[in-house]
Amino acid sequence: MAKPDCKICGGTGWTVSEDEGISSAIRCTCVAEAHAEQLETQAQIPKNYSDASFENFLLPQNNPVSRTELGKVMSIVRGYTREYPAVSKPGLLLVGPPGVGKTHLALAALRVLISRGHEGIFFDYQNLLEKIRAGYSEALGTSSREAYRVALETEILLLDDLGAHRVTDWVEDTVTAIITYRYNHKKPLIATTNLPDPDMGGVILEKSGLPTGHSYKTTLEERVGARARSRLFEMCTVVRMWAAADYRIKPAQR
């Protein structure tokens, strides 16, 4: 589909050139641009992140540790987009506390890949589960499965806030099925989570007001199950962001 207001092709989608009396027609650049715009619309990117890019990801200026750590993280994520699809692992898993820019970087990566003609879609983890559940009919025992089908089949799936849902057998089975399917078919998954994990970092044991003086945080494995966690590690490059402090709450740094 060409852009109807294109000044190069006049909306035809083709440009004609002559070489030694021989005319030839080639696709106008506006066709690829229009296709990328259509893919971005279909990706359901939240309005707050509609312009998310690596260029406008602001690194904290007065926190050297955060600046250094986030600079390394951004380099890893950008490297993934440069190498895609010839990457060693088809997915990315960004882990770290709230407020360090996981979602921004994940969507910046997705938007770069979409601009190159790759298909992708954004789902908030909890919202995806709600959509899948809403399509299920207890009476009929069947599902429209549209959201589920998209989560399985789309080229690149971005799952934001992975594990942010209370644990039930249905949740664990659904998440495991999605991740396993994408793992088996080598379909890319970009995910973010703020849940700690023994092999991904993060504080698991913290001080509390309990008589014992400490409590255990919920881990990623507890929320998604052992099988899904195992598949995530096999299919994703893990990008750790625990060393970066939450700098979004400090307006002076933005």
Secondary structure, 3 states (H helix, E strand, C coil): CCCCCCCCCCCCCEEEEEECCEEEEEECHHHHHHHHHHHHHHCCCCHHHCCCCCCCCCCCCCCHHHHHHHHHHHHHHHHHHHHCCCCCCCEEEEECCCCCCHHHHHHHHHHHHHHCCCCEEEEEHHHHHHHHHHCEECCCCEECCHHHHHHHHCCEEEEECCCCCCCCHHHHHHHHHHHHHHHHCCCCEEEEECCCECCCECCCEEECCCCCCEEECCCHHHHHCHHHHHHHHHHEEEEECCCCCCCCCCHHHC
